[in-house]
């Protein structure tokens, strides 16, 4: 590079500058320094090949340093004095080299957004740069480069929302795997104020998790379809009631399309497995006459997308060098047609089904493997446990209950061979359903039940009636695994509720005497009673009524979600006639297991010996897992 000083009037923003074309940049952070000492760090420029103004020759375009240029221009407008900027002049003409310089310089100054990186990386790929070369140049892993290039699968509107930080990273990752139709549908939901657009894990389930298949995705004639179609009276379309029947007909239609492509002269037509994504950034457009092939992508939702005229990037580079990319022969025709393959698959499926009926222990392990792996036919996932604030999240994480569960969860992860540490097992998908099933086959029934309990606990919906039903049946007391903390006290802001709570921990007379005090005074008094400070007797084993099993309100105003949920299931716990069967904990008749047990459930002395023995066995199982 040649270092020199160039007048401000001879500088222009280069088209290859990664921030070119956008609104003027924010220069508030560097303008004071430029006012005080001028521009100290050289701009990277190159000669402008064709000057647009014949009266102003020797122009240069700024490859990197746009913000410094705008700061210097602002200073020149303020002072009216001529200005020259220090510049490093690079060779003209090489757009790819200039863009790389712009990117590297901007990494050093201000980390660019992924969407900006995508635009620049895409230009570099068009200029001949390969993903592995980009990774080496910008010190990224090849996986990171692939993730950035995958933003090309997004519709421009979604990329704009991502650049404006209105979509989180996890949601964008899932949207890169969505079809254009799915992206349009998601944007429509996002724009509707009456709807809540799925994000994060919910978005993944929405995209890939067993949705009904719309009739608009069928390649075959609906008039000849023998299965049941459910009409959508509001959407004006129908859905296939049986996804198996749909895929049988759809695969036949896909095979017909494949044969038609081959008959039309395409050398190869590749049918991807359902859910296997076609990444356009890994392929290069290649016409049929130059050996391009057709890729047929099948979405789990039934949609079929045809990508005509592509080769992998590696094959395209070999062809450009005149190297052979293969034998040049047409692919060997398989011995089974799509329909015959389906016939074989379904008969094998039926045979295994029949065998599983007589092997419930194997079926239990297979069921658990599906729940852990997140098989597309199962919609099992851990409850996200969304906390309304960091303080609430920290409070729950520090609770005794969370510690007990985390210990069992970590032990189960070790037994399953998952990476050590925290993380949900349900829907984890580590290794695939078949691999997890094989691991479970070598565990005994006691270990299987411990893992099963962890998966069930993870996937139990918080704030639901299920929590109330299970907690009541398990006989949890009024303060099970709970200790009041500062987070609870900070959240208490209702005078009537605070007075009632003081009555519980300090007596009715103390509550009555302080009923007229300010909320801050009441909260401080409750804190003293719970901690035993300032001469107050420390309350033991106290928890708000909302946390008891069953829960209750403090006032006639109500409003506790837990109480509403309990009211939905309370009637189910009325005494029932004995009709046989056992309850799941200790062998008690079903009617006894469902009988109401009062506000706090059965006491330790009331619990049956068999139930206590079950708990002892569970503790031994935990010891074995930890060991």
Secondary structure as GFF3:
##gff-version 3
##sequence-region A 1 627
A	DSSP	beta_strand	2	7	.	.	.	ID=ss1
A	DSSP	three_ten_helix	8	10	.	.	.	ID=ss2
A	DSSP	beta_strand	11	13	.	.	.	ID=ss3
A	DSSP	alpha_helix	28	37	.	.	.	ID=ss4
A	DSSP	beta_strand	43	47	.	.	.	ID=ss5
A	DSSP	beta_strand	60	64	.	.	.	ID=ss6
A	DSSP	alpha_helix	66	79	.	.	.	ID=ss7
A	DSSP	beta_strand	84	90	.	.	.	ID=ss8
A	DSSP	alpha_helix	95	109	.	.	.	ID=ss9
A	DSSP	alpha_helix	114	126	.	.	.	ID=ss10
A	DSSP	alpha_helix	131	138	.	.	.	ID=ss11
A	DSSP	alpha_helix	142	149	.	.	.	ID=ss12
A	DSSP	three_ten_helix	150	153	.	.	.	ID=ss13
A	DSSP	alpha_helix	156	163	.	.	.	ID=ss14
A	DSSP	alpha_helix	169	175	.	.	.	ID=ss15
A	DSSP	alpha_helix	180	191	.	.	.	ID=ss16
A	DSSP	alpha_helix	200	208	.	.	.	ID=ss17
A	DSSP	beta_strand	213	214	.	.	.	ID=ss18
A	DSSP	three_ten_helix	215	217	.	.	.	ID=ss19
A	DSSP	three_ten_helix	222	224	.	.	.	ID=ss20
A	DSSP	beta_strand	229	232	.	.	.	ID=ss21
A	DSSP	beta_strand	237	240	.	.	.	ID=ss22
A	DSSP	alpha_helix	243	263	.	.	.	ID=ss23
A	DSSP	beta_strand	269	271	.	.	.	ID=ss24
A	DSSP	three_ten_helix	280	282	.	.	.	ID=ss25
A	DSSP	beta_strand	283	285	.	.	.	ID=ss26
A	DSSP	three_ten_helix	288	290	.	.	.	ID=ss27
A	DSSP	beta_strand	293	298	.	.	.	ID=ss28
A	DSSP	beta_strand	304	312	.	.	.	ID=ss29
A	DSSP	alpha_helix	313	320	.	.	.	ID=ss30
A	DSSP	alpha_helix	338	357	.	.	.	ID=ss31
A	DSSP	alpha_helix	360	373	.	.	.	ID=ss32
A	DSSP	alpha_helix	390	397	.	.	.	ID=ss33
A	DSSP	alpha_helix	400	416	.	.	.	ID=ss34
A	DSSP	alpha_helix	433	441	.	.	.	ID=ss35
A	DSSP	alpha_helix	445	458	.	.	.	ID=ss36
A	DSSP	alpha_helix	465	473	.	.	.	ID=ss37
A	DSSP	alpha_helix	486	491	.	.	.	ID=ss38
A	DSSP	alpha_helix	495	506	.	.	.	ID=ss39
A	DSSP	alpha_helix	508	513	.	.	.	ID=ss40
A	DSSP	alpha_helix	519	531	.	.	.	ID=ss41
A	DSSP	three_ten_helix	545	547	.	.	.	ID=ss42
A	DSSP	alpha_helix	561	569	.	.	.	ID=ss43
A	DSSP	three_ten_helix	570	573	.	.	.	ID=ss44
A	DSSP	alpha_helix	590	594	.	.	.	ID=ss45
A	DSSP	alpha_helix	609	626	.	.	.	ID=ss46
###
